[in-house]
Amino acid sequence: MKLQAPLPLRDGVAPSYLWLPQGQWNGMLDFLCARFPAVSEDAWRQRMARGEVVNKEGVAIAPDSPYRRGDCIFYYRDLEGSEEVIPFQEEILHQDAHLLVVDKPHFVPVIPTGRFLHESLLVRLKKKTGMADLTPIHRLDRETAGVIIFSHNPASRGAYQSMFQQRAMDKTYEALAGMLEGRDFPFTHRSRMVDSDKFFLMREEPGTPNSETHIDLIERRGELGLYRLNPVTGRKHQLRVHMAALGVPIVNDMFYPQAAPAGVSDNYDAPLKLLARSIAFTDPLSGDVRYFESLRKL
């Protein structure tokens, strides 16, 4: 059963919720300051004074409210200080009673994360459309542009999510990378991918493959090639890891084969040359074949 939020959508931002874990705290303010060290005590006090931290019944929580393990609290995620504006805009490709299909620009995260909240695609779209129940039904890296599908109808969401979980769709990407000389195209790259020792990154290791990508060459562009990539599996960063492992990392990749130093700012003049070109699937509700394609070019 879906938990009903007692706080409304605020400027495109839905309230976050948290089930209180086991522990001993003098009050809710002490717990929140320990749980979210990046948020100052004064910020929590201000949110509480505005009635923006509540329990699941909608009752406002005060700094000295007792901590009760197993309770659920709701609050608005916020960023202290100004948020960087990402100077690229999304395009809505399709909207019906169930789905919203969007052409995402480079650099925009799909959901709020890290230093991005209002500049996330989800919050942007909620502001633009007023759809409070909007939810992405698959992933797309912040650095990657192209087609992404959102559900805005909770009644049908499960059918579309199951389709993606079962890989019952054809996803095609395009990537610009160095030329793979001496290769016959198309070919398939399979490998075992695991979490890297470095936070957020992936790597290949010997063992039974758990990732697979079909690779074809669309055209040669001097020393570079424009590739068509069809992931059979959906491992995190799969296409980026596979191309780097083949010795031709995708142009402007800041993570593979070598991660840039922490704190390096986005270079808006050098986006990752990876595009989610299209998605095709048989609609689980109507049985119709659906096809959506990005309008962007590499």
C-alpha positions in Angstrom: 0.0 0.0 0.0 1.4 3.4 -1.0 2.1 5.7 2.0 0.0 8.8 1.7 2.2 12.0 2.1 0.6 14.5 4.6 2.6 17.3 3.0 1.7 18.7 -0.5 4.0 19.1 -3.5 6.0 22.3 -3.0 7.4 24.1 -6.0 7.7 20.7 -7.8 9.3 19.0 -4.8 7.5 16.1 -3.2 8.2 15.5 0.5 10.7 12.9 1.5 9.9 10.3 4.2 12.0 8.4 6.7 11.1 5.4 9.0 12.9 6.1 12.3 15.4 3.3 13.0 16.4 1.9 16.4 18.3 4.3 18.6 18.2 6.5 21.6 18.0 10.3 21.1 17.0 13.2 23.4 14.6 14.5 20.9 13.9 14.7 17.2 16.2 17.7 16.6 19.2 15.7 18.0 18.3 12.8 15.7 17.9 14.8 12.6 21.2 16.7 13.1 23.0 13.4 13.5 21.2 11.7 10.6 21.7 14.7 8.2 25.0 16.3 9.2 25.0 18.5 6.1 21.9 20.3 7.3 22.5 22.8 10.1 20.6 22.7 13.4 19.3 26.2 12.6 17.9 25.0 9.3 16.0 22.2 11.0 14.6 24.6 13.6 13.4 26.9 10.8 11.7 24.0 9.0 10.0 22.8 12.1 8.8 26.3 12.9 7.2 26.4 9.5 5.5 23.1 10.0 7.6 21.4 7.3 8.6 18.3 9.4 5.5 16.1 10.3 4.6 12.6 11.2 2.5 10.4 9.0 -0.7 11.8 10.5 0.4 15.3 9.6 1.2 16.4 13.1 4.0 18.9 13.2 7.2 17.8 14.9 9.0 20.2 17.3 12.7 20.1 18.2 11.9 18.5 21.6 9.4 16.0 20.2 10.3 12.5 21.5 12.1 10.1 19.3 9.9 7.0 18.7 11.5 4.1 16.8 9.2 2.9 13.9 7.5 6.2 13.4 7.5 7.7 9.9 8.3 11.4 9.4 7.9 13.6 6.3 10.0 16.6 5.4 11.1 18.6 2.4 14.5 18.0 1.0 16.3 21.4 0.6 19.7 22.7 -0.3 21.4 25.3 1.8 22.8 28.1 -0.4 22.1 28.7 -4.1 21.7 25.8 -6.5 23.6 25.8 -9.8 21.4 26.4 -12.8 22.0 23.9 -15.6 21.6 25.8 -18.9 20.0 23.1 -21.0 16.3 22.3 -21.4 14.4 19.0 -21.7 11.8 18.4 -24.4 8.5 16.5 -23.9 8.2 14.0 -26.8 4.9 12.3 -25.9 2.2 12.4 -23.2 -0.8 10.1 -22.8 -3.0 8.9 -19.9 -0.1 6.8 -18.5 3.3 7.9 -19.7 5.3 11.1 -20.2 8.3 10.6 -22.6 11.1 13.2 -22.4 14.2 14.0 -24.3 16.7 14.7 -21.5 19.7 17.0 -21.9 23.2 16.3 -20.8 24.2 17.2 -17.2 20.6 17.1 -15.8 20.1 14.4 -13.1 16.8 12.4 -13.4 16.0 12.6 -9.7 17.2 15.0 -6.9 20.7 14.0 -5.8 23.7 15.6 -4.3 23.8 19.3 -5.1 20.8 19.2 -7.4 17.2 19.5 -6.4 15.1 22.0 -8.5 17.5 21.4 -11.4 16.7 17.6 -11.5 14.5 16.5 -14.4 11.8 15.1 -12.1 11.3 18.4 -10.2 11.5 20.4 -13.5 8.8 18.3 -15.0 6.6 18.4 -12.0 6.7 22.2 -12.1 6.1 22.2 -15.8 3.2 19.7 -15.9 1.8 19.8 -12.4 1.9 16.0 -12.3 2.4 15.2 -8.6 2.6 11.4 -9.3 5.4 11.6 -11.9 8.0 8.8 -11.5 10.8 7.6 -13.8 10.4 3.9 -14.7 14.1 3.4 -15.7 17.5 5.0 -15.2 19.6 7.4 -17.2 22.9 8.8 -16.0 23.1 12.5 -15.3 25.8 12.8 -18.0 23.8 11.0 -20.6 21.2 12.7 -22.8 18.2 11.2 -24.6 14.9 9.4 -24.2 13.6 8.6 -20.7 10.1 7.5 -19.8 8.1 8.6 -16.8 4.9 7.1 -15.4 2.3 9.6 -14.0 -0.6 7.1 -13.4 -0.1 5.0 -10.2 -2.8 2.5 -11.4 -0.8 1.5 -14.5 2.7 2.1 -13.2 3.4 -1.5 -12.2 2.7 -2.9 -15.7 5.3 -0.5 -17.2 7.9 -1.0 -14.5 7.6 -4.8 -14.9 8.2 -4.4 -18.6 11.5 -2.7 -17.9 12.5 -5.0 -15.1 12.0 -8.0 -17.5 14.0 -6.2 -20.3 11.0 -6.4 -22.6 12.0 -3.4 -24.6 14.7 -2.4 -27.1 16.9 0.4 -26.0 19.4 1.9 -28.6 22.2 4.3 -27.7 24.7 6.2 -29.8 28.2 6.9 -28.7 31.2 8.8 -30.1 34.5 7.2 -29.3 37.9 6.2 -30.8 37.9 3.9 -33.8 38.0 0.2 -33.0 40.4 -0.9 -35.7 40.5 -4.5 -37.0 37.0 -5.3 -35.7 34.2 -6.9 -37.6 30.9 -5.2 -36.9 28.5 -5.9 -35.3 29.9 -7.8 -32.4 28.9 -8.5 -28.7 30.9 -7.6 -25.7 30.3 -9.6 -22.5 32.0 -9.2 -19.1 31.5 -9.5 -15.4 30.9 -6.1 -13.9 31.2 -5.4 -10.2 31.3 -2.3 -7.9 34.7 -0.6 -7.9 36.7 0.2 -4.8 36.0 3.9 -5.7 32.5 5.2 -4.7 29.9 5.1 -7.5 32.1 3.5 -10.1 32.0 0.1 -11.7 34.8 -2.2 -13.1 35.2 -5.5 -14.9 36.7 -8.6 -13.3 37.3 -12.2 -14.5 34.4 -14.5 -14.0 31.0 -15.4 -15.4 29.7 -12.5 -17.5 26.7 -10.6 -16.1 26.7 -7.8 -18.6 26.2 -7.8 -22.4 26.2 -5.1 -25.1 25.8 -5.4 -28.8 28.0 -2.9 -30.7 27.9 -1.7 -34.3 29.6 1.0 -36.2 27.3 3.6 -37.8 30.0 5.7 -39.5 33.6 6.8 -39.2 34.4 10.4 -38.3 38.1 10.8 -38.9 39.8 9.2 -35.9 36.5 8.7 -34.2 33.6 6.3 -34.7 29.9 6.8 -34.2 28.7 3.6 -32.6 25.2 2.0 -32.1 25.0 0.4 -28.7 22.3 -2.0 -27.6 22.5 -3.1 -24.0 21.0 -6.5 -23.4 21.6 -6.2 -19.6 21.2 -3.0 -17.6 24.2 -2.7 -15.3 25.1 0.7 -13.9 27.5 2.6 -16.3 27.5 -0.5 -18.5 28.1 1.2 -21.9 30.7 3.4 -20.5 32.6 0.6 -18.8 32.4 -1.7 -21.9 33.7 1.0 -24.3 36.5 1.9 -22.0 37.4 -1.8 -21.6 37.7 -2.1 -25.3 40.2 0.7 -25.3 37.9 3.4 -26.8 36.3 5.3 -23.9 33.4 7.5 -24.9 34.5 11.0 -25.7 34.4 13.3 -22.7 33.8 10.6 -20.1 34.9 11.9 -16.7 34.7 8.5 -15.0 36.2 5.9 -17.4 38.8 4.7 -17.7 40.1 7.2 -15.2 37.9 9.2 -12.8 38.6 12.9 -12.8 39.7 14.4 -9.4 36.9 15.1 -7.0 35.6 18.7 -7.2 36.1 19.1 -10.9 33.3 21.3 -12.3 31.1 20.3 -15.2 32.4 21.5 -18.5 29.2 22.4 -20.4 31.2 22.7 -23.6 32.3 19.1 -23.4 29.3 16.8 -22.7 29.7 13.0 -22.6 29.1 11.8 -26.1 26.5 9.3 -25.2 22.9 9.5 -26.3 19.9 7.3 -25.5 18.7 7.4 -29.1 15.4 5.4 -28.9 13.2 3.0 -26.9 10.8 0.6 -28.5 8.4 -1.8 -26.7 5.0 -3.5 -26.9 2.6 -1.6 -24.7 1.6 -3.9 -21.8 -1.9 -2.3 -21.7 -2.9 -1.8 -25.4 -0.6 -4.3 -27.1 0.5 -1.6 -29.5 4.1 -1.2 -30.6 5.5 2.0 -29.2 8.6 3.8 -30.4 10.2 7.0 -29.1 13.3 8.7 -30.5 15.5 11.5 -29.3 15.7 14.7 -31.4 19.3 15.3 -30.2 22.5 14.7 -32.2 26.0 13.8 -31.2 
